[in-house]
Amino acid sequence: MDLHVFTSETAEKTLEAHLNRTSNPTKYIAGFENRFGKQVAIERSRKNGVYCWLEVFDRSLLSTDIEIVNRSNPGQPYSKGQSRNSNLNLKNASRLTDKHEVWYVKFGSVSALKAYLSWLEK
């Protein structure tokens, strides 16, 4: 268990240390991509947890600190055309818009986020 409070702000700093920003962040979304171009966007204004939109995800990463969130289809990725955060746009997260299937994940700890980032770099 992580000893420090895990917030969207600390998660964004972790993402920034491991990934490249896609553009300047907005008030609500900060977009990133890895060296292979795979995208991640964090919802910056969430106060009840750390929520990220992910272009790719592997279910083997699921744990008590990593949860797939989808009210319409629990445990599933958001399908093409499924409504999502309107701040996911071509500028900050072009491959996370409603034109693509994506994952919406809640991270419960910095170690869980780092585990995902390690997997993403493989």
C-alpha positions in Angstrom: 0.0 0.0 0.0 1.3 3.5 -0.9 2.0 5.8 2.0 1.3 9.0 0.2 -2.2 10.3 -0.8 -2.9 9.4 -4.4 -4.7 12.1 -6.3 -5.2 13.1 -9.9 -2.4 15.7 -9.4 0.1 13.1 -8.2 -1.0 10.7 -10.9 -0.5 13.4 -13.6 3.0 14.0 -12.3 3.7 10.2 -12.6 2.3 10.1 -16.1 4.4 13.2 -17.0 7.6 11.4 -15.7 6.9 8.4 -17.9 5.1 9.6 -21.0 5.1 12.6 -23.4 2.3 15.1 -23.3 0.1 15.2 -26.5 -0.7 18.9 -25.9 -1.1 21.4 -23.2 -3.6 20.1 -20.7 -7.1 21.6 -20.4 -8.8 22.2 -17.1 -10.3 18.7 -17.3 -8.0 16.5 -19.3 -4.3 15.9 -19.7 -3.3 13.7 -22.6 -0.1 11.6 -22.9 1.4 9.0 -25.2 4.2 6.5 -24.9 7.1 6.1 -27.3 4.9 3.7 -29.4 2.2 6.4 -29.7 -0.3 4.6 -27.3 -2.4 7.2 -25.6 -3.5 7.8 -22.0 -5.6 10.7 -20.7 -6.2 11.6 -17.1 -9.3 13.3 -15.8 -7.7 16.2 -13.9 -10.7 17.5 -11.9 -12.0 14.2 -10.4 -11.9 14.4 -6.5 -13.1 10.9 -5.8 -10.3 8.9 -7.4 -7.8 8.8 -10.2 -9.6 8.0 -13.5 -7.8 7.5 -16.8 -8.8 6.8 -20.4 -6.5 4.2 -22.0 -6.0 3.3 -25.6 -4.8 -0.2 -24.6 -5.2 -2.3 -21.5 -4.7 -5.9 -20.4 -7.1 -7.6 -18.0 -4.1 -9.4 -16.4 -3.4 -6.0 -14.7 -6.7 -6.0 -12.8 -6.3 -5.8 -9.0 -8.0 -4.2 -6.0 -6.2 -1.0 -7.1 -7.2 -1.2 -10.8 -10.8 -1.2 -11.8 -12.5 -1.0 -15.2 -15.3 1.5 -15.1 -18.2 1.5 -17.6 -21.8 2.0 -16.3 -23.4 0.8 -19.6 -21.3 -2.3 -19.9 -19.6 -3.2 -16.6 -16.1 -4.6 -16.9 -15.9 -3.8 -20.6 -14.1 -1.1 -22.7 -16.1 1.8 -24.0 -17.2 0.8 -27.5 -16.9 3.0 -30.6 -19.7 5.6 -30.5 -20.3 5.2 -26.7 -20.6 8.6 -25.0 -17.6 9.7 -22.9 -15.9 12.8 -21.6 -16.4 15.6 -24.1 -12.9 16.9 -23.4 -11.4 13.9 -25.1 -10.8 15.5 -28.5 -8.4 15.5 -31.5 -6.0 17.9 -29.9 -5.3 16.2 -26.5 -6.4 12.6 -27.1 -7.1 11.8 -30.7 -7.2 8.0 -30.3 -9.4 8.2 -27.2 -12.4 9.9 -28.8 -15.7 8.2 -29.4 -14.5 7.0 -32.8 -12.4 4.4 -31.0 -12.8 1.6 -28.5 -11.1 2.6 -25.2 -10.8 1.6 -21.6 -11.9 3.8 -18.7 -10.0 2.8 -15.6 -9.8 3.9 -11.9 -6.4 3.6 -10.4 -6.3 3.3 -6.6 -2.5 3.7 -6.0 0.6 5.0 -7.6 2.0 1.5 -7.6 -1.0 0.3 -9.7 -0.5 3.2 -12.2 3.2 2.4 -12.4 2.5 -1.2 -13.0 0.2 -0.2 -15.9 2.9 2.2 -17.3 5.5 -0.6 -17.1 3.2 -2.9 -19.1 2.5 -0.1 -21.6 6.3 0.2 -22.4 6.6 -3.5 -23.4 
